[in-house]
């Protein structure tokens, strides 16, 4: 695990963008695994700018998103479909036919998970972008999720829902279920790039890097990945040994 510690969120986003830009320059038809939430927004802004400056192109890129809430209309402001449109897809030259997110209607949840898993089995993600939850989750793989899981339906922990409540008007509006890539899907990626900033992530970051590899802290599995890069700001790294 390669650990990079930088001063603040802006520096984390800038360093992450360098890695993604180099990936797309070296392999223009890369398969990217994409994350949502507040963590990658700075990265995506820099990728949009690089695309505008013709440093990179997304026209041959394929993407697979980690997860989606169950039961939200895909045009809901907090759906991850809409997040990706607002924060990346509508602002670069990507072919939307090459973008993939899990379908999420309530009636066919398990069928959607199986279908997404089949798509992922046909390709290999070159670079998977991740954040980390304050409870150590990656994607929506909550503590206790078996490491062998592939794409599945998860009931979200109250801690995760409270963390995400800032994007909604109330906790009642935060969906209780999501569809997510499993840890087994994530670990198949050739290169994993995890970003974290803020003091609220510091305990999870410490356990991810220095704790035991345990399903109680899903991100700890990254200790076993052959090519994982972790980029932290000083606050997220504050509990790591000097």
BAROPA-713816 format. One line per field, with one value per residue: residue number from 1; residue in three letters; chain; y, z negated, x of N, C-alpha, C in turn. Coordinates in pm, 1 decimal. Atoms other than C-alpha are relative to their C-alpha. Example, Ala and Ser with C-alpha at 12.3 -4.5 7.8 and 13.67 -1.06 7.14 Angstrom:
2
k: 1/2
r: ALA/SER
c: A/A
n.yy: -119.0/-119.0
n.zz: 0.0/6.0
n.xx: 89.0/-82.0
ca.yy: -450.0/-106.0
ca.zz: -780.0/-714.0
ca.xx: 1230.0/1367.0
c.yy: 120.0/109.0
c.zz: 0.0/-73.0
c.xx: 90.0/-77.0
***
This chain:
242
k: 1/2/3/4/5/6/7/8/9/10/11/12/13/14/15/16/17/18/19/20/21/22/23/24/25/26/27/28/29/30/31/32/33/34/35/36/37/38/39/40/41/42/43/44/45/46/47/48/49/50/51/52/53/54/55/56/57/58/59/60/61/62/63/64/65/66/67/68/69/70/71/72/73/74/75/76/77/78/79/80/81/82/83/84/85/86/87/88/89/90/91/92/93/94/95/96/97/98/99/100/101/102/103/104/105/106/107/108/109/110/111/112/113/114/115/116/117/118/119/120/121/122/123/124/125/126/127/128/129/130/131/132/133/134/135/136/137/138/139/140/141/142/143/144/145/146/147/148/149/150/151/152/153/154/155/156/157/158/159/160/161/162/163/164/165/166/167/168/169/170/171/172/173/174/175/176/177/178/179/180/181/182/183/184/185/186/187/188/189/190/191/192/193/194/195/196/197/198/199/200/201/202/203/204/205/206/207/208/209/210/211/212/213/214/215/216/217/218/219/220/221/222/223/224/225/226/227/228/229/230/231/232/233/234/235/236/237/238/239/240/241/242
r: UNK/UNK/UNK/UNK/UNK/UNK/UNK/UNK/UNK/UNK/UNK/UNK/UNK/UNK/UNK/UNK/UNK/UNK/UNK/UNK/UNK/UNK/UNK/UNK/UNK/UNK/UNK/UNK/UNK/UNK/UNK/UNK/UNK/UNK/UNK/UNK/UNK/UNK/UNK/UNK/UNK/UNK/UNK/UNK/UNK/UNK/UNK/UNK/UNK/UNK/UNK/UNK/UNK/UNK/UNK/UNK/UNK/UNK/UNK/UNK/UNK/UNK/UNK/UNK/UNK/UNK/UNK/UNK/UNK/UNK/UNK/UNK/UNK/UNK/UNK/UNK/UNK/UNK/UNK/UNK/UNK/UNK/UNK/UNK/UNK/UNK/UNK/UNK/UNK/UNK/UNK/UNK/UNK/UNK/UNK/UNK/UNK/UNK/UNK/UNK/UNK/UNK/UNK/UNK/UNK/UNK/UNK/UNK/UNK/UNK/UNK/UNK/UNK/UNK/UNK/UNK/UNK/UNK/UNK/UNK/UNK/UNK/UNK/UNK/UNK/UNK/UNK/UNK/UNK/UNK/UNK/UNK/UNK/UNK/UNK/UNK/UNK/UNK/UNK/UNK/UNK/UNK/UNK/UNK/UNK/UNK/UNK/UNK/UNK/UNK/UNK/UNK/UNK/UNK/UNK/UNK/UNK/UNK/UNK/UNK/UNK/UNK/UNK/UNK/UNK/UNK/UNK/UNK/UNK/UNK/UNK/UNK/UNK/UNK/UNK/UNK/UNK/UNK/UNK/UNK/UNK/UNK/UNK/UNK/UNK/UNK/UNK/UNK/UNK/UNK/UNK/UNK/UNK/UNK/UNK/UNK/UNK/UNK/UNK/UNK/UNK/UNK/UNK/UNK/UNK/UNK/UNK/UNK/UNK/UNK/UNK/UNK/UNK/UNK/UNK/UNK/UNK/UNK/UNK/UNK/UNK/UNK/UNK/UNK/UNK/UNK/UNK/UNK/UNK/UNK/UNK/UNK/UNK/UNK/UNK/UNK/UNK/UNK/UNK/UNK/UNK/UNK
c: A/A/A/A/A/A/A/A/A/A/A/A/A/A/A/A/A/A/A/A/A/A/A/A/A/A/A/A/A/A/A/A/A/A/A/A/A/A/A/A/A/A/A/A/A/A/A/A/A/A/A/A/A/A/A/A/A/A/A/A/A/A/A/A/A/A/A/A/A/A/A/A/A/A/A/A/A/A/A/A/A/A/A/A/A/A/A/A/A/A/A/A/A/A/A/A/A/A/A/A/A/A/A/A/A/A/A/A/A/A/A/A/A/A/A/A/A/A/A/A/A/A/A/A/A/A/A/A/A/A/A/A/A/A/A/A/A/A/A/A/A/A/A/A/A/A/A/A/A/A/A/A/A/A/A/A/A/A/A/A/A/A/A/A/A/A/A/A/A/A/A/A/A/A/A/A/A/A/A/A/A/A/A/A/A/A/A/A/A/A/A/A/A/A/A/A/A/A/A/A/A/A/A/A/A/A/A/A/A/A/A/A/A/A/A/A/A/A/A/A/A/A/A/A/A/A/A/A/A/A/A/A/A/A/A/A/A/A/A/A/A/A
n.yy: -119.0/-123.8/-104.0/-135.8/-95.0/-136.4/-98.7/-26.1/63.2/-44.1/72.2/139.2/4.2/-26.3/118.7/105.6/-30.6/34.6/145.3/35.6/-56.2/85.7/124.5/-19.3/-27.7/124.5/95.1/-80.4/79.6/54.8/24.8/-66.9/21.5/-135.1/-15.8/-121.1/-63.0/-124.5/21.7/-11.0/-115.4/-78.0/77.1/-9.7/-136.2/-8.2/79.7/-80.1/-104.8/63.6/33.5/-125.6/-43.3/104.8/83.2/135.8/21.3/111.1/56.7/145.7/49.9/64.1/-21.1/76.5/-60.2/91.9/25.5/-87.4/19.6/70.6/-64.9/-139.5/-24.0/-30.2/-144.9/-65.0/-72.4/76.0/129.6/-0.3/-28.6/-145.6/-50.4/17.3/-93.2/-137.1/-23.2/47.2/49.2/-103.3/-104.3/53.8/60.6/143.7/58.0/48.2/144.2/69.8/-19.8/103.5/-8.8/101.6/-38.0/-6.6/1.3/87.7/127.5/97.0/-28.6/109.2/18.6/-106.3/33.3/107.8/-54.8/-84.0/91.2/59.9/-102.9/-14.7/121.3/-3.0/-97.4/-19.2/-143.0/-40.0/-89.3/-13.6/-110.0/28.5/-74.9/88.2/-51.1/-14.0/133.3/86.1/62.9/-39.1/18.0/15.4/121.0/-40.2/93.1/132.6/54.0/100.8/-40.6/72.7/-48.5/-75.0/-100.3/47.7/-99.4/-18.9/-89.6/-95.6/-25.4/-133.2/-88.5/-40.9/-85.9/-129.7/-66.1/-46.3/-82.1/-138.2/-19.0/8.3/-91.0/65.9/139.6/79.8/-1.1/77.4/138.7/100.6/108.7/-36.8/107.0/-34.2/98.4/66.2/-14.2/86.2/-77.5/-110.0/52.5/44.9/-114.9/1.9/-103.4/-62.2/-132.9/-40.9/-137.0/-31.8/-126.9/-36.6/67.4/103.1/124.3/38.4/132.1/102.6/3.6/71.4/142.3/53.2/16.2/65.3/98.5/131.6/13.4/55.9/-41.9/-106.2/-125.0/48.3/-57.8/65.8/97.8/-62.0/40.8/120.1/-27.9/-19.4/-135.2/-92.9/-130.6/-70.3/-140.8/-54.0/-130.1/10.5/32.6/142.5/77.2/-51.3/105.3/92.6/-24.2/-85.7
n.zz: 0.0/-10.6/77.3/-32.3/91.6/-50.2/97.1/8.3/-100.6/-134.0/-41.1/-22.4/-128.1/-106.4/-16.7/-58.4/-141.8/-73.1/-20.3/-98.6/-129.0/-52.8/-42.5/-126.7/-103.8/-32.9/-53.2/-25.3/11.3/136.0/72.2/129.3/102.8/50.2/129.3/17.2/128.6/-3.5/-12.6/-132.8/-78.7/-39.6/-106.2/-123.3/-53.4/-66.4/-121.9/-94.8/-50.9/-86.6/-123.7/-73.0/-51.1/-94.3/53.9/3.4/-59.6/55.2/-105.7/-5.7/137.9/56.5/144.4/84.0/131.5/112.6/73.6/-19.0/94.6/-46.8/11.3/-43.9/-143.8/-43.0/-18.4/130.8/18.3/78.2/-58.6/-49.4/-142.9/-18.6/46.9/-103.9/-108.7/43.0/41.5/-95.0/-131.9/-89.1/-18.4/-75.2/-128.1/16.9/-64.1/109.3/-18.4/63.7/145.3/61.9/140.6/28.0/0.3/143.4/43.3/115.4/-35.3/-60.9/58.9/-11.0/-141.8/-39.2/53.9/-83.0/-131.6/11.3/23.8/-129.2/-74.2/59.1/-27.1/-139.1/-16.0/119.2/24.2/4.3/113.3/81.7/95.4/121.1/123.7/116.0/97.8/135.0/60.7/-76.9/-117.5/-135.3/-65.2/110.8/74.1/139.7/89.3/6.6/-134.3/-36.9/-102.4/-123.8/-67.1/-123.9/1.8/84.2/63.1/137.8/88.5/46.8/142.8/40.2/-4.9/-138.9/-38.4/65.7/-72.1/-129.1/21.7/-39.5/-138.8/-3.2/94.3/130.1/0.3/-58.1/-145.4/-43.3/-24.9/94.4/-73.3/-116.7/-76.6/-0.4/-30.4/116.8/20.6/-97.5/-124.5/16.7/10.1/-132.4/-72.9/-13.4/87.2/83.9/45.6/106.4/45.3/126.8/62.1/114.4/126.7/25.5/-65.2/51.1/65.1/-103.8/-75.8/81.9/2.1/-135.1/-31.0/106.5/71.6/-61.2/-114.1/59.1/-60.5/82.6/-61.0/-137.7/-72.7/38.4/-103.7/-94.8/36.1/-77.0/-143.6/-47.4/-51.8/61.9/35.4/94.3/7.4/119.9/48.1/131.4/103.2/-11.5/36.6/128.5/100.0/-46.1/66.1/-75.4
n.xx: 85.4/-77.7/68.5/-42.9/63.0/-10.1/45.2/143.9/86.1/-37.3/-120.4/42.2/71.1/-96.6/-84.4/83.4/23.7/-122.6/-2.0/102.5/-41.6/-107.0/64.1/70.7/-99.3/-69.5/97.4/120.2/123.1/3.2/124.2/-8.2/100.3/26.0/65.1/80.5/-18.2/-76.1/-144.4/-61.4/44.6/-117.6/-65.0/77.6/-15.1/-129.4/8.1/78.0/-88.5/-99.2/70.3/20.7/-129.6/-42.5/-107.5/53.1/132.0/77.7/84.6/-17.1/3.1/118.4/4.1/92.1/13.3/1.8/123.4/115.4/109.0/118.5/129.2/-0.8/4.0/-136.5/-13.3/3.7/-126.1/-97.0/-33.8/-137.8/11.0/2.0/-129.1/-101.9/31.4/-28.2/-138.2/-100.4/37.5/54.0/-100.2/-113.9/38.3/23.8/118.2/84.2/22.6/-112.1/7.1/82.9/38.3/101.7/140.3/30.2/140.1/21.0/62.5/-91.7/-130.7/-96.2/-28.7/-92.2/-132.0/-55.1/-32.2/-119.5/-111.0/-36.4/-73.9/-133.4/-77.6/-46.1/-107.2/-82.9/-16.4/-140.5/-23.1/120.7/-3.5/76.2/-7.1/15.4/94.4/-54.9/2.0/-89.0/60.4/-38.7/127.1/94.1/-33.4/1.2/-68.4/60.8/23.2/-100.4/-94.5/27.1/120.9/2.3/106.4/109.7/86.9/-42.7/73.6/-99.2/-7.2/46.2/-116.7/-18.1/112.0/-20.2/-109.1/51.2/119.6/-27.6/41.3/145.8/65.7/14.7/-41.9/107.9/-10.7/-116.5/41.6/-47.2/-64.8/-79.1/-62.6/-141.8/-103.3/-54.3/-144.3/-67.3/-5.1/-95.2/-136.1/-46.5/-53.6/-145.7/-55.4/101.5/-39.3/90.8/-19.6/66.6/-35.1/81.7/-28.0/101.1/-43.2/-131.5/3.8/14.5/-125.5/-98.8/33.1/-19.5/-142.3/-76.9/79.3/5.9/89.7/121.7/126.5/58.3/-43.6/-16.7/-113.3/-125.3/-34.2/-92.8/-135.6/-34.7/1.6/-137.4/-26.3/94.9/-55.5/86.1/-38.8/62.5/-42.6/-63.5/98.8/34.6/-120.2/-50.1/-20.5/-102.9/-128.7/-91.2
ca.yy: 0.0/331.6/608.2/973.3/1245.4/1598.6/1921.6/1954.8/1843.9/2052.6/1887.4/1543.2/1617.0/1752.6/1449.7/1212.1/1393.3/1350.5/974.9/954.5/1184.7/973.4/662.8/807.8/933.6/595.0/400.9/613.2/324.2/269.1/121.7/345.0/255.0/570.2/684.1/945.5/1159.7/1471.7/1311.3/1283.6/1615.3/1801.8/1525.8/1536.3/1915.5/1878.1/1603.2/1826.5/2105.2/1868.6/1753.2/2114.0/2180.4/1870.2/1702.5/1395.5/1252.9/1028.0/926.4/573.6/536.8/293.3/349.5/149.2/316.5/156.8/189.2/348.8/403.0/172.3/336.4/687.2/804.1/827.1/1196.9/1266.6/1528.4/1279.4/974.6/869.2/866.9/1237.7/1300.2/1160.4/1364.5/1683.9/1633.8/1461.6/1297.1/1604.7/1807.2/1577.9/1396.8/1056.5/837.1/779.9/434.8/345.8/452.8/196.8/237.5/-22.9/-6.0/52.9/2.3/-175.0/-450.6/-610.0/-544.4/-886.2/-916.3/-580.2/-694.0/-1010.2/-815.6/-567.4/-849.1/-1008.0/-678.4/-648.7/-1008.5/-922.7/-655.9/-558.7/-214.7/-44.2/219.4/211.6/533.8/493.4/699.1/559.9/596.6/695.1/335.0/197.3/112.3/122.0/150.4/51.7/-249.3/-193.9/-344.0/-717.9/-756.4/-1078.6/-1013.4/-1267.9/-1070.5/-960.6/-702.1/-721.3/-535.4/-384.8/-240.3/76.4/124.6/417.5/562.7/567.3/715.6/989.1/1062.3/1103.4/1299.3/1627.8/1570.1/1533.7/1737.5/1480.2/1131.6/998.0/1093.4/898.8/560.4/254.0/24.7/43.8/-172.7/-190.8/-361.7/-620.8/-621.6/-909.2/-690.5/-400.5/-615.0/-736.9/-383.6/-345.4/-25.9/110.1/480.5/568.8/931.3/1058.3/1397.8/1530.9/1440.7/1234.6/978.4/948.8/647.5/449.9/544.6/425.7/93.5/49.9/84.5/-48.5/-258.7/-624.4/-725.1/-781.1/-772.4/-541.5/-271.5/-341.6/-101.4/-306.7/-555.5/-302.7/-410.2/-723.7/-549.4/-553.8/-195.7/30.9/402.0/592.4/973.4/1152.1/1504.7/1584.7/1559.3/1216.6/1101.2/1258.9/929.3/751.0/700.3/953.9
ca.zz: 0.0/110.7/-137.6/-28.9/-288.7/-169.5/-338.2/-251.4/-35.2/262.7/267.8/233.0/529.8/737.1/673.4/749.8/1076.8/1178.2/1134.9/1334.0/1607.4/1644.4/1662.7/1948.2/2134.4/2115.0/2192.5/2359.6/2351.8/1978.4/1768.7/1468.1/1148.2/1020.6/678.0/562.5/253.6/156.9/166.4/545.7/646.7/645.6/854.1/1106.8/1139.5/1231.8/1483.1/1645.8/1675.5/1822.1/2076.8/2172.2/2220.9/2445.9/2213.6/2190.0/2364.4/2231.7/2572.8/2547.8/2170.5/2009.4/1653.3/1380.9/1070.2/731.0/613.2/615.6/369.1/402.8/477.9/575.0/919.4/1123.6/1183.8/811.8/713.1/473.3/697.7/804.4/1167.5/1133.3/933.2/1213.1/1476.4/1272.8/1167.4/1462.4/1747.0/1883.5/1878.0/2065.1/2399.1/2260.5/2455.9/2217.2/2368.8/2212.1/1861.3/1626.2/1298.0/1121.0/1191.4/872.5/880.1/573.6/754.4/924.8/681.6/686.9/1064.3/1103.6/879.3/1083.7/1411.1/1289.1/1169.1/1514.9/1670.5/1429.2/1499.4/1867.4/1803.8/1562.4/1407.5/1468.2/1197.4/919.7/726.6/367.4/64.7/-286.0/-530.4/-891.0/-982.4/-728.8/-452.4/-86.2/167.9/-45.4/-190.3/-553.6/-851.6/-863.7/-486.3/-372.2/-171.5/84.5/174.3/531.1/632.5/380.5/201.1/-133.7/-421.7/-518.1/-874.1/-1065.9/-1089.6/-711.0/-667.7/-921.7/-740.1/-416.3/-574.8/-488.3/-126.6/-216.2/-410.7/-688.7/-792.4/-686.7/-327.2/-318.4/-152.3/-371.5/-97.2/177.3/451.5/443.5/596.0/352.0/208.8/440.2/741.9/606.9/534.9/897.0/1006.9/1134.9/937.9/646.4/559.1/222.2/114.7/-235.3/-399.9/-730.8/-1096.7/-1094.4/-872.5/-1087.8/-1298.8/-993.1/-807.3/-1096.5/-1117.3/-738.3/-730.8/-1068.5/-1198.6/-1133.0/-805.6/-916.3/-774.9/-1065.2/-878.1/-507.4/-383.6/-568.2/-278.3/-75.4/-272.0/-55.6/281.7/494.5/620.8/382.0/346.4/49.8/63.5/-264.2/-392.0/-721.8/-923.0/-787.2/-852.8/-1199.1/-1390.9/-1182.4/-1348.5/-1245.5
ca.xx: 0.0/149.8/58.7/77.0/10.0/-58.2/-159.3/-527.5/-819.9/-709.6/-369.0/-528.4/-756.4/-467.8/-245.0/-530.9/-599.3/-234.5/-269.1/-594.3/-463.7/-148.6/-367.1/-573.4/-268.9/-97.7/-417.1/-688.7/-938.9/-903.0/-1182.2/-1240.9/-1422.5/-1590.9/-1704.6/-1954.5/-1996.1/-1803.3/-1456.5/-1402.3/-1562.5/-1230.0/-1074.9/-1357.5/-1329.5/-964.3/-1040.0/-1302.9/-1046.2/-786.3/-1043.5/-1125.3/-754.2/-729.7/-481.6/-706.3/-1009.3/-1283.8/-1419.0/-1277.2/-1313.6/-1554.9/-1672.3/-1839.8/-1977.0/-1949.0/-2305.3/-2648.7/-2929.2/-3227.1/-3559.0/-3444.8/-3546.6/-3225.6/-3301.6/-3338.8/-3076.6/-2912.8/-2913.2/-2568.1/-2680.1/-2753.9/-2437.0/-2224.3/-2407.3/-2369.1/-2008.7/-1844.3/-2033.6/-2213.4/-1891.7/-1649.2/-1647.0/-1745.9/-1987.6/-2278.4/-2326.5/-1990.6/-2095.9/-2242.8/-2428.9/-2642.1/-3013.7/-3205.4/-3581.9/-3717.0/-3909.1/-3605.9/-3321.6/-3160.5/-3190.2/-3014.6/-2730.5/-2685.4/-2692.3/-2430.0/-2211.0/-2221.0/-2112.4/-1820.5/-1715.4/-1665.6/-1403.2/-1126.7/-1117.2/-783.6/-819.4/-1078.4/-1142.3/-1259.4/-1346.7/-1373.5/-1659.5/-1602.4/-1691.2/-1443.0/-1687.0/-1583.6/-1859.7/-2157.1/-1976.8/-2065.3/-1876.8/-1941.2/-1976.7/-1806.1/-1491.2/-1611.9/-1925.9/-1985.0/-2248.6/-2533.0/-2812.3/-2714.4/-2915.0/-2730.8/-2612.3/-2758.5/-2404.2/-2373.5/-2719.3/-2638.3/-2309.4/-2505.5/-2791.2/-2614.2/-2715.1/-3085.8/-3340.4/-3373.5/-3266.1/-3606.5/-3527.0/-3199.7/-3262.6/-3223.6/-3094.1/-2835.4/-2689.9/-2310.7/-2011.5/-1886.5/-1537.0/-1446.3/-1536.6/-1331.6/-1026.7/-1015.1/-918.4/-563.2/-499.6/-701.6/-685.1/-840.4/-882.1/-959.9/-969.7/-1092.8/-1044.7/-1365.9/-1190.6/-876.9/-982.0/-1092.1/-772.8/-556.2/-739.7/-730.6/-352.7/-236.5/-524.6/-590.2/-750.3/-1105.9/-1454.7/-1540.4/-1346.9/-1397.7/-1126.9/-861.8/-873.4/-673.8/-366.0/-376.7/-410.5/-92.7/-136.4/-325.8/-250.8/-393.7/-387.2/-463.4/-472.8/-301.9/-624.0/-718.6/-361.8/-339.9/-354.5/-94.7/246.5/510.7
c.yy: 124.1/112.5/136.2/94.5/142.0/95.7/4.4/-67.8/39.1/-74.1/-147.5/-12.9/18.2/-121.1/-114.4/24.6/-31.3/-148.7/-40.1/52.6/-85.5/-133.8/15.6/34.9/-129.7/-104.2/72.9/-77.1/-68.2/-25.9/58.6/-45.4/131.3/-1.3/129.8/55.7/122.7/-21.6/19.4/124.7/84.6/-67.8/17.0/139.4/14.1/-83.2/74.8/107.6/-58.0/-39.8/125.1/48.5/-101.4/-78.7/-146.4/-2.1/-119.7/-76.7/-150.8/-65.4/-71.7/21.1/-88.4/67.2/-105.0/-39.2/97.7/-30.0/-77.9/89.1/147.8/4.9/43.1/148.5/77.2/68.9/-77.7/-141.8/6.9/10.4/150.6/63.9/-8.2/91.6/141.3/27.1/-52.0/-24.3/109.0/105.2/-47.7/-73.6/-151.1/-40.8/-61.9/-148.1/-82.5/20.6/-99.0/30.8/-106.3/57.4/-20.9/0.6/-111.3/-139.1/-104.6/12.8/-110.4/-27.9/105.8/-28.4/-108.1/52.1/84.4/-85.4/-63.8/99.3/11.7/-120.4/0.1/94.5/1.2/148.6/32.2/83.2/22.3/111.4/-33.8/115.6/-100.7/64.2/8.4/-131.4/-101.1/-64.3/53.2/-41.6/4.1/-135.2/37.5/-98.3/-130.8/-61.0/-103.3/49.9/-67.4/48.1/64.8/93.6/-52.3/118.5/9.1/89.3/91.3/17.2/142.0/100.5/52.2/93.9/138.0/77.8/61.9/93.5/144.4/29.3/2.0/99.5/-58.9/-143.9/-88.6/-7.1/-84.2/-144.7/-97.4/-113.3/56.3/-126.4/38.9/-111.4/-64.7/20.1/-85.8/70.2/106.8/-51.5/-54.8/114.2/-5.2/98.3/61.8/130.9/46.8/138.5/20.8/133.5/24.7/-84.5/-113.7/-133.3/-59.6/-136.7/-111.4/-13.8/-76.0/-149.9/-64.4/-34.1/-85.4/-102.4/-136.4/4.2/-73.6/52.6/107.3/138.6/-30.8/54.3/-65.7/-101.8/57.6/-27.0/-116.2/24.7/29.3/141.1/95.1/126.8/72.3/142.4/66.9/145.6/-16.4/-39.1/-147.1/-88.6/27.6/-106.9/-105.2/28.4/82.0/-82.5
c.zz: 0.0/-66.7/35.6/-92.7/48.5/-96.4/-15.4/114.3/141.7/50.5/24.7/136.7/116.6/26.5/61.5/147.9/83.2/33.3/106.2/138.3/62.5/47.9/136.7/113.4/43.9/60.7/22.6/-11.1/-136.8/-46.7/-139.8/-91.4/-73.3/-130.9/-1.5/-140.1/12.4/30.4/141.9/78.4/47.2/109.8/131.7/61.4/76.2/128.3/107.6/61.8/94.6/133.9/85.4/63.9/96.5/-47.6/-2.9/72.6/-67.5/108.4/12.0/-137.4/-27.0/-151.0/-65.0/-137.0/-108.0/-43.4/38.4/-109.8/65.9/-19.0/34.0/151.1/45.6/28.5/-131.4/-22.7/-75.9/51.9/53.3/151.7/23.1/-45.3/110.3/118.9/-38.0/-17.5/95.5/139.4/95.6/36.7/72.2/123.6/-10.0/75.5/-109.8/12.2/-65.9/-151.2/-59.7/-147.5/-25.4/13.6/-141.2/-36.8/-101.9/41.8/47.4/-55.6/25.3/145.1/49.5/-50.3/84.3/136.7/-5.3/-20.9/130.6/85.9/-51.1/30.4/140.1/22.0/-125.8/-15.8/-13.2/-123.3/-71.6/-101.8/-117.7/-97.9/-113.0/-95.4/-137.6/-77.7/79.1/121.1/128.6/92.2/-110.4/-67.4/-146.5/-86.4/-14.9/135.1/32.4/111.7/134.8/75.4/134.5/-7.9/-73.7/-51.7/-147.1/-73.6/-67.0/-151.6/-29.9/5.5/141.4/44.0/-63.6/67.4/130.2/-13.9/45.3/143.5/15.2/-100.3/-139.9/11.5/64.4/152.2/51.9/22.0/-99.2/68.5/118.4/72.1/17.2/57.2/-131.1/-9.0/99.7/135.9/-7.5/4.2/132.0/79.9/4.0/-95.0/-77.6/-54.3/-102.7/-49.9/-132.3/-52.0/-118.3/-123.2/-25.8/65.3/-66.4/-68.8/103.5/81.2/-78.3/3.6/137.1/26.0/-102.8/-80.3/66.1/121.2/-48.1/71.5/-82.5/45.4/146.3/73.1/-34.9/103.1/98.8/-36.1/86.4/150.0/48.6/47.9/-51.2/-39.6/-87.9/-13.2/-109.7/-20.2/-144.0/-109.1/4.9/-45.3/-142.2/-104.3/44.9/-74.4/89.6/61.9
c.xx: 89.0/-78.9/60.4/-76.6/27.9/-69.8/-151.1/-74.6/39.0/122.6/-29.9/-65.9/96.1/88.3/-78.6/-23.1/123.5/2.8/-100.8/38.6/109.8/-55.3/-64.0/94.8/67.4/-92.7/-132.3/-130.9/-9.0/-142.6/16.7/-112.6/-20.3/-78.6/-79.5/23.4/88.9/147.9/53.2/-36.7/118.2/78.9/-73.7/9.6/130.8/3.5/-79.2/88.3/104.8/-60.8/-22.8/129.1/60.9/122.1/-41.5/-133.7/-64.9/-74.5/12.7/-4.4/-131.3/3.3/-105.3/-4.9/-13.8/-140.6/-109.8/-100.6/-113.1/-123.0/-2.7/-13.7/138.8/19.8/-16.5/134.7/107.2/23.2/142.2/5.7/8.4/130.9/104.0/-26.0/42.4/148.4/106.3/-56.3/-46.4/103.7/126.1/-51.7/-20.1/-126.1/-86.5/-32.8/110.3/4.0/-98.8/-21.1/-105.7/-140.5/-54.8/-147.6/-21.7/-45.4/99.3/141.5/102.3/37.5/98.0/141.0/66.6/42.2/127.5/123.8/47.2/76.1/143.3/88.8/59.2/117.3/85.3/25.1/148.7/31.6/-131.9/18.7/-91.0/9.1/-7.2/-98.7/62.7/-5.7/83.0/-62.5/63.3/-114.4/-104.9/21.3/18.2/80.7/-77.9/-28.3/107.6/91.1/-28.2/-122.2/30.8/-120.9/-123.1/-82.0/36.9/-99.6/100.8/-6.1/-48.5/115.1/21.9/-110.5/14.1/112.9/-50.2/-120.0/23.0/-41.0/-152.6/-57.7/-13.9/46.6/-105.8/9.1/116.5/-43.1/62.1/75.4/78.1/44.8/146.2/85.5/42.4/150.1/77.1/10.2/108.6/143.4/52.7/63.5/153.0/67.1/-115.6/55.8/-102.7/38.8/-72.8/48.8/-91.5/27.9/-97.9/36.3/124.1/1.4/-7.5/128.2/107.1/-25.9/19.2/145.7/72.3/-79.3/6.8/-93.3/-123.7/-122.8/-70.1/44.0/33.0/122.0/132.5/44.9/100.7/145.5/48.3/1.7/141.9/32.1/-107.8/74.2/-101.6/51.8/-82.1/38.8/50.1/-98.6/-38.0/115.8/46.7/24.5/99.2/131.3/92.5/112.1
***
